[in-house]
Amino acid sequence: KDIHEVKKEYLMILRGISEALELNLHDGEMVLSDILTVLQNSMLMLSAEKGKKLEFQITTETNFKTDKHYFLLSVFRNLFTNAVEANQSDSILLSFSQQMQEGHYIFDITDDGPGIPKENIDQIFHPGFSTKINFQTGEISRGLGLNLVEDIVKNQFHGTILVESQPGKTTFTITIPKEQLEVQPL
């Protein structure tokens, strides 16, 4: 019941955003470019609130239509938000690329932040694992974001998610079968 209510509220928010930005949200479907527009605007506001300047680079091969935009929004937003929050610099470069390869969409999300320490890489998708601690307030992140991302990619899309990280560059690569994302024409 709670999930249904959250989804209903999320749909109302998307509808309002799509009207404000004149996006093509029809019949519960969105094209990739509109998904990215919503996320880019959201991330620009988030980074401005944190006093950071965000440069967003987007490269896409196709502008497919999907009825699973809620899932894509959740996955990409979590990865983008983590990149903005982890970066200690006043200036952030966030890159998104999408390409098609052998019947799969491949999405690369890359940031120029501090990187993920090698000892943490194997743990980042485990529920409860977090490096986000506010020492002034004692507030600790619940560590569910990347676990949720992995769950959506694997269980909803039957895809894979990989991460490569070093100081100055972290890339999440998500591979999803085309038929799991695209709305099939009648």
C-alpha positions in Angstrom: 0.0 0.0 0.0 2.8 2.4 0.9 4.7 1.7 -2.3 1.5 2.4 -4.3 1.1 5.8 -2.5 4.8 6.7 -3.2 4.4 5.7 -6.8 1.2 7.8 -7.1 2.9 10.8 -5.6 6.0 10.3 -7.8 3.7 10.2 -10.9 2.1 13.5 -9.8 5.5 15.1 -9.4 6.7 13.8 -12.8 3.5 15.1 -14.4 4.0 18.5 -12.9 7.7 18.6 -13.9 6.8 17.4 -17.4 4.2 20.2 -17.8 6.6 22.8 -16.4 9.5 21.7 -18.7 7.2 20.7 -21.6 8.5 17.1 -21.6 7.0 14.3 -23.6 5.4 12.2 -20.8 2.4 10.5 -22.3 0.6 7.3 -21.3 3.1 6.5 -18.6 6.1 6.6 -20.9 9.2 8.8 -21.2 12.0 9.2 -23.7 15.6 9.0 -22.4 16.3 12.7 -23.2 13.4 13.8 -20.9 14.5 11.5 -18.1 18.0 13.1 -18.4 16.5 16.7 -18.5 14.6 16.0 -15.2 17.7 14.6 -13.6 20.1 17.3 -14.9 17.9 20.1 -13.5 17.5 18.3 -10.2 21.3 17.8 -9.9 22.1 21.4 -10.8 19.8 22.5 -8.0 21.3 20.0 -5.5 24.9 21.1 -6.3 23.9 24.8 -6.1 22.4 24.1 -2.6 25.7 22.6 -1.6 27.7 25.6 -3.0 29.2 23.6 -5.9 29.3 24.2 -9.6 28.2 21.1 -11.6 29.2 20.5 -15.2 27.0 17.9 -16.8 28.2 16.1 -20.0 25.6 13.9 -21.7 26.2 11.7 -24.8 23.5 9.4 -26.1 23.3 7.2 -29.2 19.5 6.7 -29.1 16.5 8.4 -27.5 14.5 5.3 -26.7 11.0 5.4 -25.1 10.4 3.5 -21.9 7.6 2.8 -19.5 10.2 2.0 -16.8 11.2 5.5 -16.3 10.6 5.4 -12.5 13.3 2.7 -12.2 15.7 4.6 -14.4 15.1 7.8 -12.6 15.8 6.1 -9.2 19.0 4.4 -10.5 20.5 7.4 -12.2 19.5 9.9 -9.5 21.1 7.8 -6.8 24.4 7.6 -8.7 24.4 11.3 -9.6 23.6 12.3 -6.0 26.3 10.1 -4.6 28.8 11.7 -7.1 27.8 15.3 -6.0 27.8 14.5 -2.3 31.2 12.6 -2.4 33.0 15.3 -4.3 34.7 17.8 -1.9 35.6 20.2 -4.8 33.7 23.3 -5.6 33.5 22.2 -9.2 32.2 18.8 -10.3 32.3 17.1 -13.6 29.6 14.4 -14.1 29.4 12.5 -17.4 26.6 10.3 -18.6 26.9 8.2 -21.8 24.6 5.8 -23.4 25.3 3.4 -26.2 23.9 0.3 -27.8 26.0 -2.9 -28.0 24.8 -6.3 -29.1 21.2 -5.8 -28.0 22.1 -4.1 -24.7 22.0 -0.5 -23.6 25.2 0.4 -21.8 25.1 3.4 -19.5 28.3 4.9 -18.1 28.1 7.4 -15.2 31.5 8.9 -14.4 32.5 11.6 -11.9 35.8 13.3 -11.1 35.5 12.9 -7.3 37.8 11.4 -4.8 37.1 7.8 -5.8 36.0 4.8 -3.8 38.8 3.3 -1.6 39.7 -0.2 -2.8 38.8 -1.7 0.6 35.2 -0.4 0.2 34.6 -1.5 -3.5 33.4 -4.9 -2.5 31.0 -3.6 0.1 29.3 -0.6 -1.6 26.3 -2.6 -2.8 25.7 -4.3 0.6 22.7 -2.9 2.6 23.7 -0.8 5.5 27.2 0.0 4.2 27.8 3.8 4.1 30.7 6.2 4.2 28.4 9.2 4.6 28.7 10.4 8.2 28.0 13.9 9.4 30.4 14.3 12.3 28.7 17.5 13.4 25.2 16.1 13.7 26.0 12.4 14.1 23.7 11.6 11.2 24.6 8.5 9.3 23.3 7.5 5.9 21.3 4.3 6.0 23.4 2.8 3.2 20.5 1.6 1.1 21.0 3.6 -2.1 23.5 1.5 -4.0 21.9 -1.7 -2.7 18.6 -0.4 -4.2 20.4 0.5 -7.5 21.9 -3.0 -7.8 18.5 -4.6 -7.0 16.7 -2.6 -9.7 19.4 -3.2 -12.3 19.6 -7.0 -11.6 16.0 -7.8 -10.7 13.9 -5.4 -12.6 16.1 -5.1 -15.7 18.0 -8.4 -15.7 21.1 -6.4 -16.2 24.5 -5.9 -14.6 26.3 -3.0 -12.8 30.0 -2.7 -12.4 32.2 0.0 -10.8 35.7 1.1 -11.5 37.3 3.7 -9.2 40.5 5.5 -8.6 41.1 9.0 -7.2 39.7 11.5 -9.7 37.6 9.1 -11.6 34.7 6.7 -10.7 32.7 5.0 -13.3 29.5 2.9 -12.9 28.7 0.8 -15.9 25.1 -0.4 -16.2 24.2 -2.9 -18.9 20.5 -3.6 -19.6 19.0 -5.8 -22.4 17.2 -3.6 -24.9 13.9 -5.5 -24.6 13.8 -4.7 -20.8 13.7 -1.0 -21.4 12.1 -0.1 -24.7 8.4 0.2 -25.1 7.5 -2.2 -27.9 5.4 -0.8 -30.7 2.0 -2.4 -31.2 
